[in-house]
Structure formats: structure tokens, C-alpha cells
Amino acid sequence: MSSHPLIVCGVIWVGSVYHLQAAGETSWHGYARFAINAARQRGFPIKVADDAIETVPTSAFVTPAKRPLNSRLATQKLRDGLGIDLPDWRDDAWPTLSTLLPKDAS
């Protein structure tokens, strides 16, 4: 980790860790449902129902590295200390998916 100061609006912030991520929260399950619905809205013939997309716990994937059960990042310190509010994750996910999915799949 770097010990360089962060300068925002003329204020120097030293010695703190700030988590920067879009607002809101989701899981891989939530993101999958979002992506499937985006494809459906673009006209892709998605046959799976939303409630058929199942949540899979981290424990179902055996990996050499331990994975946290909760990997959400707290951004309250960023908002309180620096006055930075980021948009909801869907605001950036939708344009990204829109570039990957043709406008009309039919």
C-alpha cells in the first residue's frame, strides 16, 4: 500500500484507506439476473425464468484460497470524509451490457 497523500478539493488526506466502488450492492447471483434481464430487454429469447436462477454459496466452489463470505466494501468513510457519492452500480452496468448486446436480437 502506498503512503502518498490524497488531495481532494485542496484538503490533504493522509494515512487512511478508502474503498471506492459504485453505490448499492449485489452478488454474482444478482448480477446474473440483471444481465439476463438486460438480454431479455434487448430481445434475446431468454427461456430461463428469474426465479430459476439459483444462488450458489461460495462454499460450493472449492478453491486453494479462502474466499470471504461477505466481500462488500464499506464506502461510508469515502462519503463522509471526502464528500464523494458514486452512482448505483446498475448505472454503469447497463451501458456496458448495452455495448455487448445488439439492440435487437430478433
Beta strands, then each sheet from edge to edge (+ up, - down):
strand 1: 6-8
strand 2: 11-13
sheet 1: 1+ 2-
end
